């Protein structure tokens, strides 16, 4: 980066020229920007009628289940899996965490490049319901939530964080203009300066009100003032990002609860109140910016000292949701005692003050607890441990106040998403995914392989030329080029128009790879438009056919490229048994991180990898393999032309969703030609060839990941 100037208060734009040694621009900003008229609004504050909520007769278990099903709290898988979250190959932390891939991540982290662990973290914060009580408290909590989320990433300084503010309000509605003024003033003039954080960008929507007539009676819905904070910061080590997934192998570890609400346990506008159709009168707020600053630095210090095993902030649903989500992600039970946290157990469990829970190894408990209490003024508590019986036990003052199984609670938390999926998607697939929750023995993702991961060949002098082939709509070419370049290839970006127009020639390349994406928007079917642009152009067809007939070439098709190459069977020797690819059984685009087994074949790409079970990124909508006859599928298996099959967490081939995300028969999702030089597959190895790219991986993985061997094998073909 470069420092190009400084901001001053004199409203002058000055550009200096060091060669001419004079100002080449020196003008009033008013000349450049003009003098737009200032808008003046005359507003009245509206007195709010607030009442306290009597929670004495509310049953804790009833409240717990209502809160877990509440959309703001509940599992949102039905939204997450339909969007590609591995594209670019630069995703270090997506929404799903742990071996069981539970969507509870606090922060997103992307990588800066394919050869670095530097990156950028992104998190959001919003506390709109609080604005029904106090607009100022709402924005303080929104920013507080964004920072407690962002704390899971490795960020050096709080001041490195930059914000984008998305404002929404019902301008002109009684009391809302005043509430908006209060909110903007609070965050812009008080909280951000106190934290040393700036808001360089934002947007607004000022018409959050709708009015209609119902039987000649006017009805209105008004949204309260809302601030959605997007927070960004540079990350110095993407590998150190913490997740809520408890490590259930650390039997002697303990959970420490850090209460930034300092014991006030305010329930106003909490999910707990809202599920009983109440709002309340006293909301949580960030009382002192210094507390948040100290907390942020505390978590960063403990993380850098490797003293935190899991981290989850407290937000929607309160401490109860924080704990249960950590148990869901770690597939374990909890023994919790909240006696030291206050007298009102319901307020302790369900208030949504800022805070967090961390998992700490036995040998670090004393040191971490001391550091937390010094930093947060004795508001850190040792509250419990994990257990292997998959049950959540919560005690308060020597009395069991809550007890239920992890599977029951996770099913309730997932029920909203399950019902949405059942309506929108194939209901059979939705039920198959929902049913997995009850399997207490599910070991989660557990890779196995017995080969050594090769070293990078990027510095080798011999660099075979590979065409990174793409078409309009393809989006996976950059990460593909990186994977092959790391393995020692000289990668060239080759667009189909380059070949059709004669700017580049396949005869100049030893290898080609057709990349993933959405060629021609898939409007002609999976990869078919791309294939037809080859088959129906005689010159282009001849070029591809000649390439495949050469004895010294290799080719790979991934995802959309796999679909495209499957439609080129008539010009690819030994590929006549390859299937056709059609819409997923779930009837949805599927973005997953699942396991595949590498089958015995003569594919040069999978040499020495037979028998391995590895997790891999999947992102496609049309991956179901369609065969003309049952005999065709049998011949594929009998001739060992199948290279990959989806397996469940017990390493058994499966057609069950979502371990098999497209429903293909026998789970088969990869194929090779009879000579082994041409292979196609639906999953994306190029997005997980580095350990840091994997949504989850064993702690022993670092640097290059097992899938890198596939690209190294391709290089070895030429050496």
Order of alpha helices (4+ residues) and beta strands (2+ residues): beta-beta-alpha-alpha-alpha-beta-beta-beta-beta-beta-alpha-beta-alpha-alpha-beta-beta-beta-beta-beta-alpha-alpha-beta-alpha-beta-alpha-beta-alpha-beta-beta-beta-alpha-alpha-beta-alpha-beta-alpha-beta-alpha-alpha-beta-alpha-beta-beta-beta-beta-alpha-beta-beta-beta-alpha
